[in-house]
């Protein structure tokens, strides 16, 4: 599991500053609290390009995947609202 967590931490490093900061901060503070299914879902979300994630998180443009959108709304958007980002 530790190897998987380290790999996910590296995948959080992104080219777009806003997404990079959000994903790295989330992974450093919350990743260890996710269960295995949530980790898999988060890793799937990391496969989106930065612009697509940015548009969904900040401009409310659909990802066309309700499971991914629900995860982002539950974990990442609430994370930004708590003042962590």
Buried (B, 14 or more C-beta within 10 A) or exposed (E): EEEEEEEBBEBBEBEBEBBBBBBBBBBEEBBEEBEEEBBEBBEEBBEBEBEBBBBBBEEEEEBEBEEBBEBBEEBBBEBBEEEEB
